[in-house]
Amino acid sequence: MSALTPDCDPDLSNCGSPVTGPRIRSTVVLAALVTVAVLSVTGELAVPGAVAFLAGGAGLVAALVLGARTVRLGQRAVAAVHLPALHRSHPAG
């Protein structure tokens, strides 16, 4: 940080308020990891033995993380929807 960039990261990757939660890039990397793991375990690109076991494990962990992110995104979307409250009208007087 300096006087010119008081709220920036030292590498200037994030200026302003910090970004919370997962970013798009990490989600794409996780999806690519799942794809590579599936291709390594099954199909024409299948690798033998322990490598397939490790690739399957890494793919499973990445799939679980992506699933958790999807659930959190759904929960945030549901929480963001505000339905109008039902009010009974009362007679004046």
N, C-alpha and C positions, 0 to 999 in steps of 0.2 A: 504494500500500500504506500501511496505517496500523497502529497498535498494535491496533486492533480487528479488522482483517482482514489478518493478516500474509501469507497465501498467496493473496490474491485479485488478479485483474487490476485495473488502475486503473478500468476501466469496470464492474467487478463482474460481467462476463459469465461468468467462470469462477472459481469458488472451490474450493479444495482442490487435488488433484493435477491437473496439466494434462492435457487430453484430447488423445490422439495419434491421428493418422489422420483420414480424412475424416469429416465429420459428416453426419447425415441431411439437413439443410437444403441443403447444397451438392450432395448427390446428387440431390435433388429439382429443384434449379435446373438441373443438367446435363441431367437427363431432360427438363425443360421446354424447354430450349434445343434439344435434338435434335428434339423434337416440332415446335417452331416452325420449325426449319430444314427439316424434311421437308415440312411444310405450305406453306412458302414456295417450295420448289422444285417440288413436284408438287401435283396436285389443283386445286380450284377457287380456292384462295387464292394460286396461283402468281404470283410477281412477275417482271418481265422483267429480262433481261440481267445486268449486273454485280451487282445486288442479290441475285439468285438464286445467283450464283457465290459471293458472300461468305457468304450464309446457308448454302449447302452446305458451304463450308469450315469455318465455325464449328460446324455440326452434326457434321461428320466429326471434328473435334478433340474435341468433347464426347463423342462416341460412343467414341473411343479411350480417353479418360480413364475413362469408365464401364466399359469392358472391362477396363482395367488394375485398377480397383478390384474388379471381380468376380473376377478371377484371384487377387488378393491375399487376398480374403475366402475363396476356395476353398482356398488354400494354408494359411491360418490354421486353417480348419476341419479339414483333413486333419492338420495338425500337432497339433491339440488332441485327436484321437482316439488314445488310447493302447491298443494291443492288448497283452494280457498276454503276457509272454515265455514261450516254451515251455521248461520245465525237465524234464530227465530225473530220475526218482527214482533215488536211489542206495541200495543196500542198507546197512542199518546194520551197523556192525561193523568 
